């Protein structure tokens, strides 16, 4: 599944719903619906996110901290 640049920006912007500053994070697609979310300054700070489509728009289903 290929996400458009607009959909990636929508997902990045939605990080604020989890108390994160979207400008501080980079998204890397690792599976069809899975993403590695890495802090831009602290590369050891990594989250894993699962997205889903609701109302034909991508949204985060879950985010978890990588240990």
PyMOL commands that set and color helices and strands:
alter all, ss='L'
color gray80, all
select helices_A, chain A and resi 5-18+22-24
alter helices_A, ss='H'
color red, helices_A
select strands_A, chain A and resi 25-29+34-39+46-54+57-65
alter strands_A, ss='S'
color yellow, strands_A
deselect
rebuild
show_as cartoon
